[in-house]
Amino acid sequence: MVVYVMRHAEAVEGSETLQDEWRYLTEKGRSTAAKMSSAIAKIGPKPRLTITSPLTRAVQTAEFAAEKACRKNVVIASGLLLPGADITELAAYLKGCKSAKRILLVGHEPQLGSLVANLLGREDESITLKKGACVALELHPEKDDKPAGFLWYLAPGKKWVSSFKKAFPQQKS
């Protein structure tokens, strides 16, 4: 199964009148989400299931991605992708989605970086995804120690990278 892990694009800052959960994408964020979604669709097989954090900025990013995904793509919001949600629960949920074959997750940092590190068996490393960036992993649910392999990383304005060391240089914690 291929799992795409995408951080939401740039959003407006929160304020006293705009709560965190309602923060929405800036114009730059909308443009980035659209460009990244097109690029992801061109690189590899398109996601059939998109799971997003229910926060506005993530849902908006997921909507751009869903436009470029295969026509049978289903989008659902899940509390498992809320900031601070349990990574082990999310990883267990993913392992149970075997029939989806290709899943796109849209959420927030530092949770997504922790998820990627966990799935790659690199819990001792600090992985950070840039806003709008995407990591593609090959998930092998039957493996517990290192359930995923790194496929590629794509950050806004950059070429996709198929080397983990080049994608996340010197990110030891």
BELJO-V867503 format. One record per residue. N is the residue number from 1. RES is the residue in three letters. OMEGA is omega in radians with two decimals (999 if undefined). Layout:
BEGIN
n: (N & N)
res: (RES & RES)
omega: (OMEGA & OMEGA)
END
This chain:
BEGIN
n: (1 & 2 & 3 & 4 & 5 & 6 & 7 & 8 & 9 & 10 & 11 & 12 & 13 & 14 & 15 & 16 & 17 & 18 & 19 & 20 & 21 & 22 & 23 & 24 & 25 & 26 & 27 & 28 & 29 & 30 & 31 & 32 & 33 & 34 & 35 & 36 & 37 & 38 & 39 & 40 & 41 & 42 & 43 & 44 & 45 & 46 & 47 & 48 & 49 & 50 & 51 & 52 & 53 & 54 & 55 & 56 & 57 & 58 & 59 & 60 & 61 & 62 & 63 & 64 & 65 & 66 & 67 & 68 & 69 & 70 & 71 & 72 & 73 & 74 & 75 & 76 & 77 & 78 & 79 & 80 & 81 & 82 & 83 & 84 & 85 & 86 & 87 & 88 & 89 & 90 & 91 & 92 & 93 & 94 & 95 & 96 & 97 & 98 & 99 & 100 & 101 & 102 & 103 & 104 & 105 & 106 & 107 & 108 & 109 & 110 & 111 & 112 & 113 & 114 & 115 & 116 & 117 & 118 & 119 & 120 & 121 & 122 & 123 & 124 & 125 & 126 & 127 & 128 & 129 & 130 & 131 & 132 & 133 & 134 & 135 & 136 & 137 & 138 & 139 & 140 & 141 & 142 & 143 & 144 & 145 & 146 & 147 & 148 & 149 & 150 & 151 & 152 & 153 & 154 & 155 & 156 & 157 & 158 & 159 & 160 & 161 & 162 & 163 & 164 & 165 & 166 & 167 & 168 & 169 & 170 & 171 & 172 & 173)
res: (MET & VAL & VAL & TYR & VAL & MET & ARG & HIS & ALA & GLU & ALA & VAL & GLU & GLY & SER & GLU & THR & LEU & GLN & ASP & GLU & TRP & ARG & TYR & LEU & THR & GLU & LYS & GLY & ARG & SER & THR & ALA & ALA & LYS & MET & SER & SER & ALA & ILE & ALA & LYS & ILE & GLY & PRO & LYS & PRO & ARG & LEU & THR & ILE & THR & SER & PRO & LEU & THR & ARG & ALA & VAL & GLN & THR & ALA & GLU & PHE & ALA & ALA & GLU & LYS & ALA & CYS & ARG & LYS & ASN & VAL & VAL & ILE & ALA & SER & GLY & LEU & LEU & LEU & PRO & GLY & ALA & ASP & ILE & THR & GLU & LEU & ALA & ALA & TYR & LEU & LYS & GLY & CYS & LYS & SER & ALA & LYS & ARG & ILE & LEU & LEU & VAL & GLY & HIS & GLU & PRO & GLN & LEU & GLY & SER & LEU & VAL & ALA & ASN & LEU & LEU & GLY & ARG & GLU & ASP & GLU & SER & ILE & THR & LEU & LYS & LYS & GLY & ALA & CYS & VAL & ALA & LEU & GLU & LEU & HIS & PRO & GLU & LYS & ASP & ASP & LYS & PRO & ALA & GLY & PHE & LEU & TRP & TYR & LEU & ALA & PRO & GLY & LYS & LYS & TRP & VAL & SER & SER & PHE & LYS & LYS & ALA & PHE & PRO & GLN & GLN & LYS & SER)
omega: (3.07 & 3.10 & 3.06 & -3.13 & -3.03 & 3.05 & 3.11 & 3.13 & -3.08 & -3.13 & 3.07 & 3.12 & 3.06 & 3.12 & 3.11 & -3.11 & 3.14 & -3.13 & -3.08 & -3.07 & -3.13 & 3.12 & -3.06 & -3.12 & 3.01 & 3.06 & 3.10 & 3.12 & 3.12 & 3.13 & 3.12 & -3.13 & 3.13 & -3.13 & -3.13 & -3.14 & 3.08 & -3.13 & 3.13 & -3.13 & -3.13 & -3.05 & -3.03 & 3.14 & -3.06 & 3.14 & 3.08 & 3.13 & 3.08 & 3.10 & -3.06 & 2.94 & 3.13 & 3.12 & -2.99 & -3.07 & 3.11 & 3.12 & 3.12 & 3.11 & 3.13 & 3.12 & 3.07 & -3.13 & -3.12 & 3.10 & -3.08 & -3.11 & 3.14 & -3.03 & 3.12 & -3.12 & 3.09 & 3.13 & 3.06 & 3.06 & -3.11 & 3.05 & 3.09 & -3.14 & 3.06 & 3.07 & 3.12 & 3.12 & -3.07 & -3.13 & -3.10 & 3.08 & 3.13 & 3.12 & 3.12 & 3.12 & 3.13 & -3.13 & 3.13 & -3.11 & -3.04 & -3.07 & -3.13 & 3.12 & 3.13 & -3.07 & 3.02 & 3.04 & 3.09 & -3.09 & -2.91 & 2.98 & 0.08 & -3.08 & -3.08 & 3.09 & 3.10 & 3.11 & 3.14 & 3.12 & 3.14 & -3.10 & 3.14 & -3.11 & -3.11 & -3.08 & -3.14 & -3.12 & 3.09 & 3.13 & 3.14 & 3.07 & 3.07 & 3.12 & 3.14 & -3.09 & -3.11 & 3.03 & 3.06 & -3.14 & 3.00 & -3.06 & 3.07 & -3.01 & -3.11 & 3.13 & -3.13 & -3.05 & 3.11 & -3.01 & -3.09 & 3.01 & -3.13 & 3.07 & 3.14 & 3.09 & 3.11 & 3.10 & -3.13 & 3.10 & -3.11 & 3.02 & 3.12 & -3.05 & -3.13 & 3.11 & 3.13 & -3.11 & 3.09 & -3.14 & -3.07 & -3.08 & 3.03 & 3.11 & 3.07 & 3.13 & 999)
END
